[in-house]
Amino acid sequence: MIEFKNISKRFDDKQVLQDVSHVMYSGKTNLIIGTSGSGKTVLQKCLVGLYEVDAGEIIYDGLSFTKMNDEEKKMLRQQIGMLFQGSALFDSMTVEGNVKFPLDMFTKDKESEKIKKVNEVLERVNLVGTNNKLPSQLSGGMKKRVGIARAIVLNPKFLFCDEPNSGLDPQTSMLIDKLIHDVTIEFNMTTIINTHDMNSVMEIGNNIIYLKDGKKEWSGNSKDIIFSENKNLNDFIFASEFLQDAKEMRMLEAKGKKG
Amino acid sequence: MSFFSHLGKYFIMLKGMISKPENSKLYWKEFMHQCSEIGIGSLGIVCIISLFMGAVSALQTAYQITSPFVSKLIIAQIIRDTVILEFAPTLICIVLAGVVGSKIASELGNMRVSEQIDAIEIMGINSKTYLILPKIAAALITIPMLVVLAMVLGIYGGRLTVGLSGIISTETYDRGLKELFLPYNVFFAMMKAYTFAFIVSSIPAYFGYYVKGGSLEIGRNSTKSVVVTCVVILFADYILAALLL
């Protein structure tokens, strides 16, 4: 579980985050949603310590991350996996090299055991037989899956995903969402996803926080969103007529079930 | 950003890279990889430049010594001393600032922009120690070796030229090389080589590591790193000459 209280962050004159508080639960896919520039990525980078917060506290399983020294933060980070927006795979390494990198760095396992573990994880993300391919030889969706494999190879307790569906077709996006959702449950991880993909919000949003101009505007789950009367949230989520119609249909369905 | 802000950030980067490696085996592998990239990768250009540097020095020295009262042995001595004292350490390191420095800056810049450095940090690895320290250590090992090679090839280039063009015989050239030789000059050249090796690797690392923006900024920072490295090398060259000669 990750709890953050009154997080604020400013870059020069721009207040990017202001008094943001929320709790992210383990075994659930926790989503941070909002328009571009609303502070999602900055919040996520603050949570993993890539940016220092100006005010507020971040607590990982009861331990204050903001009060930790560099060495303690380093130790905690070994329990964190992260999938970056652009996958951030190491260009000079093969798929196997990328996934094996954390194992090489932090375990004393034999080479054969590491390879076995790599193959297991690659199988988990449906990338069997791609071991010797370079990142430049992979499609966008495959890169994301390698990123997920690398993030989960050490069985982390916390998984961060920064816009995992950006640049992917709807079908691949759904596969990635399902994969993240499944590994979250399988490994009982606290997964935090930054997204503005509405499909992800509706399909895997167990615990959602909506940011607007750096402030927490709304929180709930994918079912609550349908009935939310928050105008900003509705304008953001149901931006197109198609989505507005879908919302109305879902509401009618829900009313019908109640009736 | 002011000069002092850059200087402060540069020293913070250097301080930040001094930490215990998470896995010394992997760091060793990275160090060896960098030795190969910097040392073997620059071998060809260093050989070509050194041979021509010695050859041109031989022709120009012979052209300037016209007096019949000056011993021809002095041609070999001038070539030897200019190659050892200046050409091999300074010229080679300025060339390496372009070859190695731009590569370091663009490699780290690309890693920064594509979030690979963030990925390393998130894994709990000190990215400065893992990415910058092996590059500087490899430069400190391989660049002085390249400078020694440049000295040998430069002097040999001069020997080939004087022999082929008939300026003096190769025996006279060899005799001239041995006369009035000061071993301190080699020590001085090596001091320069180590200093310049550190400059050639650390300044581009700074410019690459702290890139902000996209591919345009990677290119800009890479060029800036080469320019700054060359200027700092020349400045350090003057300081070392003033202090040690």
HADDOCK unambig.tbl for C-alpha pairs under 7 A between the chains (distance, minus, plus):
assign (segid A and resid 74 and name CA) (segid B and resid 124 and name CA) 4.48 0.50 0.50
assign (segid A and resid 75 and name CA) (segid B and resid 124 and name CA) 6.46 0.50 0.50
assign (segid A and resid 77 and name CA) (segid B and resid 122 and name CA) 5.79 0.50 0.50
assign (segid A and resid 77 and name CA) (segid B and resid 123 and name CA) 5.70 0.50 0.50
assign (segid A and resid 77 and name CA) (segid B and resid 124 and name CA) 4.81 0.50 0.50
assign (segid A and resid 78 and name CA) (segid B and resid 123 and name CA) 5.41 0.50 0.50
assign (segid A and resid 78 and name CA) (segid B and resid 124 and name CA) 5.24 0.50 0.50
assign (segid A and resid 80 and name CA) (segid B and resid 122 and name CA) 6.94 0.50 0.50
assign (segid A and resid 80 and name CA) (segid B and resid 123 and name CA) 6.85 0.50 0.50
assign (segid A and resid 81 and name CA) (segid B and resid 123 and name CA) 7.00 0.50 0.50
assign (segid A and resid 86 and name CA) (segid B and resid 114 and name CA) 6.72 0.50 0.50
assign (segid A and resid 88 and name CA) (segid B and resid 114 and name CA) 5.73 0.50 0.50
assign (segid A and resid 88 and name CA) (segid B and resid 115 and name CA) 5.35 0.50 0.50
assign (segid A and resid 88 and name CA) (segid B and resid 116 and name CA) 4.78 0.50 0.50
assign (segid A and resid 88 and name CA) (segid B and resid 119 and name CA) 6.63 0.50 0.50
assign (segid A and resid 89 and name CA) (segid B and resid 116 and name CA) 6.54 0.50 0.50
assign (segid A and resid 90 and name CA) (segid B and resid 116 and name CA) 6.49 0.50 0.50
assign (segid A and resid 105 and name CA) (segid B and resid 22 and name CA) 6.56 0.50 0.50
assign (segid A and resid 105 and name CA) (segid B and resid 23 and name CA) 5.48 0.50 0.50
assign (segid A and resid 105 and name CA) (segid B and resid 26 and name CA) 6.80 0.50 0.50
